């Protein structure tokens, strides 16, 4: 029997963060022709940015991985709002973009962004 998305999140010992309103006039999400577009998400926990700084300087690769995971969980929280709490309506992710602030010497960007893959 297949797991629901919510069951899958629980089985990974993850929890969806509380939704924070985006800054300015940004929309949390937009649904157009059956596709949901979610605005960029930060690693927010309880409305506060949990990770700051550049990877390779003030932030370790491991912490950056966790930041990417938290940002992705915020995407899923927005999708939960967009689907009125029914994440089973989401069939697949078509595109995920990750942006990493890092020092010029840091080159393991894909390993950081893979943090998002653990929950998407």
C-alpha positions as CSV (number, residue, x, y, z in Angstrom):
1,X,0.0,0.0,0.0
2,X,1.3,3.4,-0.9
3,X,2.0,6.0,1.7
4,X,0.3,9.4,1.6
5,X,2.7,12.3,1.4
6,X,1.9,13.1,5.0
7,X,2.7,9.6,6.0
8,X,6.0,9.8,4.0
9,X,7.0,13.0,5.8
10,X,6.3,11.4,9.2
11,X,8.2,8.3,8.2
12,X,11.2,10.4,7.5
13,X,10.9,12.0,10.9
14,X,10.2,15.4,9.3
15,X,7.6,18.0,10.1
16,X,6.2,20.7,8.0
17,X,7.1,24.2,9.3
18,X,4.4,26.8,10.1
19,X,3.8,28.9,7.0
20,X,5.3,32.4,7.0
21,X,3.9,35.2,4.8
22,X,6.3,36.2,2.1
23,X,8.0,39.5,2.2
24,X,6.6,42.4,0.2
25,X,3.9,41.7,-2.4
26,X,5.0,38.2,-3.2
27,X,2.4,35.5,-3.5
28,X,2.9,32.3,-1.5
29,X,1.9,30.3,-4.6
30,X,0.0,30.5,-7.8
31,X,-2.0,27.8,-9.5
32,X,-2.2,28.1,-13.3
33,X,-3.6,25.4,-15.6
34,X,-3.2,22.7,-13.0
35,X,0.4,23.6,-12.1
36,X,1.3,25.1,-8.7
37,X,4.2,27.6,-8.6
38,X,5.6,28.2,-5.2
39,X,7.6,31.4,-4.5
40,X,11.2,31.1,-3.3
41,X,11.5,29.8,0.3
42,X,14.1,30.5,2.9
43,X,15.2,28.1,5.7
44,X,12.5,29.6,8.1
45,X,11.5,28.0,11.3
46,X,8.7,29.7,13.2
47,X,9.0,32.7,10.9
48,X,12.7,33.2,11.7
49,X,15.7,32.5,9.3
50,X,17.5,29.6,11.0
51,X,20.6,29.6,8.9
52,X,22.6,32.7,7.8
53,X,26.0,33.2,6.3
54,X,28.0,31.7,3.5
55,X,28.8,28.1,3.1
56,X,32.6,27.6,3.4
57,X,32.8,30.5,5.8
58,X,30.4,30.8,8.7
59,X,28.2,27.9,7.6
60,X,29.3,24.3,7.3
61,X,28.3,22.0,4.4
62,X,26.2,20.0,6.8
63,X,24.4,23.0,8.2
64,X,23.7,24.2,4.6
65,X,22.3,20.8,3.7
66,X,19.9,21.1,6.7
67,X,19.0,24.7,5.5
68,X,18.2,23.4,2.0
69,X,16.0,20.7,3.6
70,X,14.2,23.2,5.7
71,X,13.6,25.5,2.7
72,X,12.2,22.5,0.8
73,X,9.9,21.7,3.7
74,X,8.6,25.3,3.5
75,X,7.8,24.6,-0.2
76,X,5.8,21.6,0.9
77,X,4.0,23.6,3.5
78,X,3.0,26.1,0.8
79,X,1.8,23.3,-1.4
80,X,-0.2,22.0,1.5
81,X,-1.9,25.4,1.7
82,X,-2.4,25.4,-2.1
83,X,-4.0,22.0,-2.0
84,X,-6.2,22.8,1.0
85,X,-4.3,20.2,3.1
86,X,-4.4,17.4,0.5
87,X,-0.8,16.9,-0.6
88,X,-1.9,13.7,-2.5
89,X,-3.1,16.1,-5.2
90,X,0.6,16.9,-6.0
91,X,1.6,14.4,-8.6
92,X,5.2,15.4,-9.2
93,X,7.7,18.2,-9.0
94,X,8.6,19.6,-12.4
95,X,11.4,21.9,-11.3
96,X,13.4,22.7,-8.2
97,X,15.8,25.6,-8.1
98,X,18.4,25.9,-5.3
99,X,20.5,29.0,-4.6
100,X,23.5,28.6,-2.3
101,X,25.4,31.6,-0.9
102,X,29.0,30.3,-0.6
103,X,32.6,31.3,-0.8
104,X,34.4,31.1,-4.2
105,X,36.3,28.1,-2.9
106,X,33.3,26.0,-2.0
107,X,32.3,23.7,-4.9
108,X,30.0,21.1,-3.3
109,X,26.9,23.0,-4.2
110,X,25.0,20.0,-5.5
111,X,25.7,18.2,-2.1
112,X,24.0,21.2,-0.3
113,X,21.0,21.4,-2.6
114,X,20.5,17.6,-2.3
115,X,19.2,18.5,1.2
116,X,16.0,19.6,-0.5
117,X,15.8,16.2,-2.3
118,X,15.4,14.4,1.0
119,X,11.9,15.7,1.4
120,X,10.7,16.5,-2.1
